[in-house]
Amino acid sequence: MATPIVPDPERSLGFLIHDIARLLRRSFNRSVESLGLTQTQWRAIAQLSRNEGINQVTLADILEVQPISLARLLDRMQEAGIIERRPDPTDRRAVQLYLTPAAQPILEALRHRAAGVQEQAVGDISEEGFDRLIETLQILKRNLLAADSVRDDRKTAKSSSQE
């Protein structure tokens, strides 16, 4: 078996995306320090703005944190009036998460600062170049989601056949 070729980290999609994501988060963290939010808090608010009504387990998965850690964070956010938990109509043991009206000014501040960080990152890339970049990243995301779905389908089929 031939030894796989390890790509140059500066030309490796995984390394570049990881590094860019880390640098964007670091820059964004600096820009929102004055709001008094932790990284997990602002990420939770941002994700809830995209996925209102999700449950805590799903949000923990998206944020890549342990559900118990997220539960404590959500408790504090609920006490601050930023989020609310509502009973899940389909599962009486679960709750769904929603942003409150008090979260809207925070969300607007986050969006404004995110736009500033994006503007820094984009720099002198042309509008057309940026559009191509976004389209390419969306294609990569769709491809990876499709591949992940195929793996999940195979896993489900395999576990069903073993029963």
MIRORO-884751 format. One record per residue: x, z, y of N, C-alpha, C in turn; residue in three letters. Coordinates in Angstrom, 1 decimal. Example, Ala and Ser with C-alpha at 12.3 -4.5 7.8 and 13.67 -1.06 7.14 Angstrom:
2
SITE/13.2/7.8/-5.7/12.3/7.8/-4.5/13.2/7.8/-3.3/ALA
SITE/12.8/7.1/-2.2/13.7/7.1/-1.1/12.9/7.9/0.0/SER
This chain:
163
SITE/0.9/0.0/-1.2/0.0/0.0/0.0/0.9/0.0/1.2/MET
SITE/0.6/-0.9/2.2/1.4/-1.0/3.4/1.1/0.2/4.3/ALA
SITE/2.1/0.6/5.0/2.0/1.6/6.0/1.2/1.1/7.2/THR
SITE/0.1/1.8/7.6/-0.7/1.3/8.7/0.2/1.3/10.0/PRO
SITE/-0.1/0.4/10.9/0.6/0.3/12.1/-0.1/1.2/13.1/ILE
SITE/0.6/2.1/13.7/0.1/3.0/14.7/0.2/2.3/16.0/VAL
SITE/-0.9/2.1/16.7/-0.8/1.4/18.0/-0.1/2.2/19.1/PRO
SITE/0.5/1.5/20.0/1.1/2.2/21.2/0.0/3.0/21.8/ASP
SITE/0.2/4.3/22.1/-0.8/5.1/22.7/-1.4/4.6/24.0/PRO
SITE/-0.5/3.9/24.7/-1.0/3.3/26.0/-1.8/2.1/25.8/GLU
SITE/-1.9/1.5/24.6/-2.8/0.4/24.3/-3.8/0.8/23.2/ARG
SITE/-3.9/2.0/22.9/-4.8/2.5/21.9/-6.2/2.9/22.5/SER
SITE/-7.2/2.3/22.1/-8.5/2.5/22.7/-8.9/4.0/22.6/LEU
SITE/-8.7/4.6/21.5/-9.0/6.0/21.4/-8.2/6.9/22.3/GLY
SITE/-6.9/6.7/22.4/-6.0/7.5/23.3/-6.5/7.3/24.7/PHE
SITE/-6.6/6.0/25.1/-7.0/5.7/26.5/-8.3/6.3/26.9/LEU
SITE/-9.3/6.2/26.0/-10.7/6.7/26.4/-10.6/8.3/26.4/ILE
SITE/-9.9/8.9/25.5/-9.7/10.3/25.5/-9.0/10.8/26.8/HIS
SITE/-7.9/10.1/27.1/-7.2/10.5/28.3/-8.0/10.3/29.6/ASP
SITE/-8.7/9.2/29.7/-9.5/8.9/30.8/-10.7/10.0/30.9/ILE
SITE/-11.3/10.3/29.8/-12.4/11.3/29.8/-11.9/12.6/30.3/ALA
SITE/-10.7/13.0/29.8/-10.1/14.3/30.1/-9.8/14.3/31.6/ARG
SITE/-9.2/13.3/32.1/-8.9/13.2/33.6/-10.1/13.2/34.5/LEU
SITE/-11.1/12.5/34.0/-12.4/12.4/34.8/-13.0/13.8/34.8/LEU
SITE/-13.0/14.5/33.7/-13.6/15.9/33.6/-12.8/16.8/34.5/ARG
SITE/-11.5/16.7/34.5/-10.6/17.6/35.3/-10.9/17.3/36.8/ARG
SITE/-11.0/16.1/37.2/-11.2/15.7/38.6/-12.6/16.2/39.0/SER
SITE/-13.6/16.0/38.1/-15.0/16.4/38.4/-15.0/17.9/38.5/PHE
SITE/-14.4/18.6/37.6/-14.4/20.1/37.7/-13.9/20.6/39.0/ASN
SITE/-12.8/20.0/39.5/-12.3/20.3/40.8/-13.3/20.1/41.9/ARG
SITE/-14.0/19.0/41.8/-15.0/18.6/42.9/-16.2/19.5/42.9/SER
SITE/-16.5/20.2/41.7/-17.7/21.0/41.7/-17.4/22.5/41.7/VAL
SITE/-16.1/22.9/41.9/-15.8/24.3/41.9/-16.6/25.1/42.9/GLU
SITE/-16.9/24.5/44.0/-17.6/25.2/45.1/-19.1/25.5/44.7/SER
SITE/-19.6/24.8/43.7/-20.9/25.0/43.2/-21.0/26.2/42.3/LEU
SITE/-19.9/26.7/41.8/-19.8/27.8/41.0/-20.3/27.6/39.5/GLY
SITE/-20.2/26.3/39.1/-20.7/26.0/37.8/-19.5/25.8/36.8/LEU
SITE/-19.6/26.3/35.6/-18.6/26.0/34.6/-18.8/24.6/34.1/THR
SITE/-17.8/24.1/33.4/-17.8/22.8/32.8/-19.0/22.6/31.9/GLN
SITE/-19.2/23.6/31.0/-20.3/23.6/30.1/-21.7/23.6/30.8/THR
SITE/-21.8/24.4/31.9/-23.0/24.4/32.6/-23.4/23.0/33.2/GLN
SITE/-22.4/22.4/33.9/-22.7/21.2/34.6/-22.9/20.1/33.5/TRP
SITE/-22.2/20.2/32.4/-22.5/19.2/31.3/-23.9/19.4/30.7/ARG
SITE/-24.3/20.6/30.6/-25.7/20.9/30.1/-26.7/20.4/31.0/ALA
SITE/-26.5/20.6/32.3/-27.5/20.1/33.3/-27.5/18.6/33.3/ILE
SITE/-26.4/18.0/33.3/-26.3/16.5/33.2/-27.0/16.0/32.0/ALA
SITE/-26.7/16.6/30.8/-27.4/16.1/29.6/-28.9/16.3/29.6/GLN
SITE/-29.3/17.5/30.1/-30.7/17.7/30.1/-31.4/16.8/31.1/LEU
SITE/-30.8/16.3/32.1/-31.4/15.4/33.0/-31.6/14.0/32.3/SER
SITE/-30.8/13.7/31.3/-30.9/12.5/30.5/-31.8/12.7/29.3/ARG
SITE/-32.0/13.9/28.8/-32.7/14.2/27.6/-33.6/15.4/27.6/ASN
SITE/-34.4/15.5/28.7/-35.3/16.6/28.8/-36.2/16.7/27.6/GLU
SITE/-36.4/17.9/27.1/-37.3/18.2/26.0/-36.5/18.3/24.6/GLY
SITE/-35.2/18.1/24.7/-34.4/18.3/23.4/-34.3/19.7/23.1/ILE
SITE/-33.9/20.0/21.9/-33.8/21.4/21.4/-32.3/21.8/21.6/ASN
SITE/-32.1/23.1/21.4/-30.8/23.7/21.6/-29.8/23.2/20.6/GLN
SITE/-30.2/23.0/19.4/-29.2/22.5/18.4/-28.7/21.1/18.8/VAL
SITE/-29.6/20.2/19.2/-29.3/18.9/19.6/-28.4/18.9/20.8/THR
SITE/-28.7/19.7/21.8/-27.9/19.9/23.0/-26.5/20.4/22.6/LEU
SITE/-26.4/21.4/21.8/-25.1/21.9/21.3/-24.3/20.8/20.7/ALA
SITE/-24.9/19.9/19.9/-24.2/18.8/19.2/-23.7/17.8/20.2/ASP
SITE/-24.5/17.5/21.2/-24.1/16.6/22.3/-22.9/17.1/23.1/ILE
SITE/-23.0/18.4/23.4/-21.9/19.1/24.2/-20.7/19.5/23.3/LEU
SITE/-20.9/19.3/22.0/-19.8/19.7/21.1/-19.4/21.2/21.2/GLU
SITE/-20.4/22.1/21.3/-20.2/23.5/21.3/-21.0/24.1/20.2/VAL
SITE/-20.7/25.4/19.9/-21.5/26.1/18.8/-22.8/26.5/19.4/GLN
SITE/-23.9/26.4/18.6/-25.2/26.7/19.1/-25.3/28.1/19.6/PRO
SITE/-24.6/29.1/19.0/-24.7/30.5/19.5/-24.1/30.6/20.9/ILE
SITE/-23.0/29.9/21.1/-22.4/29.9/22.5/-23.3/29.3/23.5/SER
SITE/-23.9/28.2/23.1/-24.9/27.5/24.0/-26.1/28.4/24.3/LEU
SITE/-26.6/29.1/23.3/-27.7/30.0/23.5/-27.5/31.0/24.6/ALA
SITE/-26.3/31.6/24.6/-25.9/32.6/25.6/-25.9/31.9/27.0/ARG
SITE/-25.3/30.7/27.0/-25.2/30.0/28.3/-26.6/29.6/28.8/LEU
SITE/-27.4/29.2/27.9/-28.8/28.8/28.3/-29.6/30.1/28.8/LEU
SITE/-29.3/31.2/28.2/-29.9/32.5/28.6/-29.6/32.7/30.1/ASP
SITE/-28.3/32.6/30.4/-27.9/32.8/31.8/-28.5/31.7/32.7/ARG
SITE/-28.6/30.5/32.3/-29.2/29.5/33.1/-30.7/29.7/33.3/MET
SITE/-31.3/30.2/32.3/-32.7/30.5/32.4/-33.0/31.6/33.4/GLN
SITE/-32.1/32.7/33.3/-32.2/33.8/34.2/-32.0/33.3/35.6/GLU
SITE/-31.1/32.3/35.8/-30.9/31.8/37.2/-32.0/30.9/37.6/ALA
SITE/-32.9/30.5/36.8/-34.0/29.7/37.1/-33.7/28.2/37.1/GLY
SITE/-32.6/27.8/36.4/-32.2/26.4/36.4/-32.9/25.6/35.2/ILE
SITE/-33.1/26.3/34.1/-33.7/25.7/33.0/-34.9/26.5/32.5/ILE
SITE/-35.8/25.9/31.7/-36.8/26.7/31.1/-36.9/26.2/29.6/GLU
SITE/-37.3/27.1/28.8/-37.5/26.9/27.4/-39.0/26.8/27.2/ARG
SITE/-39.5/25.8/26.5/-40.9/25.6/26.2/-41.1/25.5/24.7/ARG
SITE/-42.2/26.1/24.1/-42.3/25.9/22.7/-42.4/24.5/22.3/PRO
SITE/-41.8/24.2/21.1/-41.9/22.8/20.6/-43.2/22.7/19.9/ASP
SITE/-44.0/21.7/20.3/-45.3/21.5/19.7/-45.3/21.2/18.2/PRO
SITE/-44.2/20.7/17.7/-44.1/20.3/16.3/-43.4/21.2/15.4/THR
SITE/-42.8/22.3/16.0/-42.0/23.2/15.2/-42.1/24.6/16.0/ASP
SITE/-42.9/25.5/15.4/-43.1/26.7/16.2/-41.9/27.6/16.2/ARG
SITE/-40.9/27.3/15.4/-39.6/28.1/15.5/-38.7/27.6/16.6/ARG
SITE/-38.9/26.4/17.1/-38.0/25.8/18.0/-38.5/25.8/19.4/ALA
SITE/-37.6/25.6/20.4/-38.0/25.4/21.8/-37.4/24.2/22.3/VAL
SITE/-38.0/23.6/23.3/-37.5/22.5/24.0/-37.0/22.9/25.4/GLN
SITE/-36.0/22.2/25.8/-35.3/22.6/27.1/-35.6/21.6/28.2/LEU
SITE/-35.9/22.2/29.4/-36.3/21.4/30.5/-35.6/22.0/31.8/TYR
SITE/-35.2/21.1/32.7/-34.7/21.5/34.0/-35.9/22.0/34.8/LEU
SITE/-35.7/23.0/35.7/-36.7/23.4/36.6/-36.5/22.7/37.9/THR
SITE/-37.5/22.8/38.8/-37.3/22.2/40.1/-36.1/22.8/40.9/PRO
SITE/-35.7/24.0/40.6/-34.5/24.6/41.2/-33.3/23.9/40.8/ALA
SITE/-33.3/23.2/39.7/-32.1/22.5/39.2/-31.9/21.2/40.0/ALA
SITE/-32.9/20.7/40.6/-32.8/19.4/41.3/-31.7/19.3/42.4/GLN
SITE/-31.6/20.3/43.3/-30.6/20.2/44.3/-29.2/20.2/43.6/PRO
SITE/-29.0/21.0/42.5/-27.8/21.1/41.8/-27.5/19.7/41.2/ILE
SITE/-28.5/19.1/40.6/-28.3/17.8/39.9/-27.9/16.8/41.0/LEU
SITE/-28.5/16.8/42.2/-28.2/15.9/43.2/-26.7/16.1/43.7/GLU
SITE/-26.3/17.3/43.8/-24.9/17.6/44.2/-24.0/17.1/43.1/ALA
SITE/-24.3/17.3/41.9/-23.5/16.8/40.8/-23.4/15.3/40.8/LEU
SITE/-24.5/14.6/41.0/-24.5/13.1/41.1/-23.7/12.6/42.2/ARG
SITE/-23.8/13.3/43.4/-23.0/12.9/44.6/-21.5/13.0/44.3/HIS
SITE/-21.1/14.1/43.7/-19.7/14.4/43.4/-19.2/13.5/42.3/ARG
SITE/-20.1/13.2/41.4/-19.7/12.3/40.3/-19.4/10.9/40.9/ALA
SITE/-20.2/10.5/41.8/-20.0/9.2/42.5/-18.7/9.1/43.2/ALA
SITE/-18.3/10.2/43.8/-17.0/10.3/44.5/-15.8/10.2/43.5/GLY
SITE/-16.0/10.9/42.3/-14.9/10.9/41.3/-14.8/9.5/40.7/VAL
SITE/-16.0/8.8/40.5/-16.0/7.5/40.0/-15.3/6.5/40.9/GLN
SITE/-15.6/6.7/42.2/-15.0/5.8/43.2/-13.5/6.0/43.2/GLU
SITE/-13.0/7.2/43.1/-11.5/7.4/43.0/-11.0/6.7/41.8/GLN
SITE/-11.7/6.9/40.6/-11.2/6.3/39.4/-11.2/4.8/39.4/ALA
SITE/-12.2/4.2/40.0/-12.3/2.7/40.0/-11.3/2.1/41.0/VAL
SITE/-11.0/2.9/42.1/-10.0/2.4/43.0/-10.2/1.0/43.5/GLY
SITE/-9.3/0.1/43.2/-9.3/-1.3/43.8/-9.8/-2.3/42.7/ASP
SITE/-10.5/-1.8/41.7/-11.1/-2.7/40.7/-12.2/-3.4/41.4/ILE
SITE/-12.3/-4.7/41.2/-13.4/-5.5/41.9/-14.8/-5.1/41.3/SER
SITE/-15.8/-5.4/42.0/-17.1/-5.1/41.5/-17.4/-5.8/40.2/GLU
SITE/-16.9/-7.1/40.1/-17.1/-7.9/38.9/-16.3/-7.3/37.7/GLU
SITE/-15.1/-6.8/38.0/-14.2/-6.2/37.0/-14.9/-4.9/36.5/GLY
SITE/-15.4/-4.2/37.4/-16.1/-2.9/37.0/-17.3/-3.2/36.1/PHE
SITE/-18.1/-4.2/36.5/-19.3/-4.6/35.8/-18.9/-5.0/34.3/ASP
SITE/-17.8/-5.8/34.2/-17.3/-6.2/32.9/-16.9/-5.0/32.1/ARG
SITE/-16.2/-4.1/32.7/-15.7/-2.8/32.1/-16.9/-2.1/31.5/LEU
SITE/-17.9/-1.9/32.3/-19.1/-1.1/31.9/-19.8/-1.9/30.7/ILE
SITE/-20.0/-3.2/30.9/-20.6/-4.0/29.8/-19.8/-3.8/28.5/GLU
SITE/-18.5/-3.9/28.6/-17.6/-3.8/27.4/-17.8/-2.4/26.8/THR
SITE/-17.7/-1.3/27.6/-17.9/0.0/27.1/-19.3/0.2/26.4/LEU
SITE/-20.3/-0.4/27.0/-21.6/-0.3/26.4/-21.7/-1.0/25.0/GLN
SITE/-21.0/-2.1/24.9/-20.9/-2.8/23.6/-20.2/-1.9/22.6/ILE
SITE/-19.0/-1.3/23.0/-18.3/-0.4/22.1/-19.2/0.8/21.7/LEU
SITE/-20.0/1.3/22.6/-20.9/2.4/22.3/-21.9/2.0/21.3/LYS
SITE/-22.6/0.8/21.5/-23.6/0.3/20.6/-23.0/0.1/19.2/ARG
SITE/-21.8/-0.5/19.1/-21.1/-0.8/17.9/-20.9/0.5/17.1/ASN
SITE/-20.4/1.5/17.8/-20.1/2.8/17.1/-21.4/3.5/16.7/LEU
SITE/-22.4/3.4/17.5/-23.7/4.0/17.1/-24.3/3.3/15.9/LEU
SITE/-24.2/2.0/15.9/-24.7/1.3/14.7/-23.9/1.6/13.5/ALA
SITE/-22.6/1.7/13.6/-21.7/2.1/12.4/-22.1/3.5/12.0/ALA
SITE/-22.3/4.4/12.9/-22.6/5.8/12.6/-24.0/5.8/11.8/ASP
SITE/-24.9/5.0/12.3/-26.3/4.9/11.7/-26.2/4.4/10.3/SER
SITE/-25.3/3.4/10.0/-25.2/2.9/8.7/-24.6/4.0/7.8/VAL
SITE/-23.6/4.7/8.3/-23.0/5.8/7.5/-24.1/6.9/7.2/ARG
SITE/-24.9/7.2/8.2/-26.0/8.2/7.9/-27.0/7.7/6.9/ASP
SITE/-27.3/6.4/7.0/-28.2/5.8/6.0/-27.7/5.9/4.6/ASP
SITE/-26.4/5.5/4.5/-25.7/5.6/3.1/-25.7/7.0/2.6/ARG
SITE/-25.4/8.0/3.5/-25.3/9.4/3.1/-26.7/9.8/2.6/LYS
SITE/-27.8/9.5/3.4/-29.1/9.8/3.0/-29.5/9.2/1.7/THR
SITE/-29.2/7.9/1.5/-29.5/7.2/0.2/-28.8/7.9/-0.9/ALA
SITE/-27.5/8.2/-0.7/-26.8/8.8/-1.8/-27.3/10.2/-2.2/LYS
SITE/-27.7/11.0/-1.2/-28.2/12.3/-1.5/-29.6/12.2/-2.2/SER
SITE/-30.4/11.2/-1.8/-31.7/11.0/-2.4/-31.6/10.6/-3.8/SER
SITE/-30.6/9.8/-4.1/-30.4/9.3/-5.5/-29.9/10.4/-6.4/SER
SITE/-29.3/11.4/-5.9/-28.7/12.5/-6.7/-29.8/13.6/-7.0/GLN
SITE/-30.9/13.5/-6.3/-32.0/14.5/-6.6/-32.7/14.3/-7.8/GLU
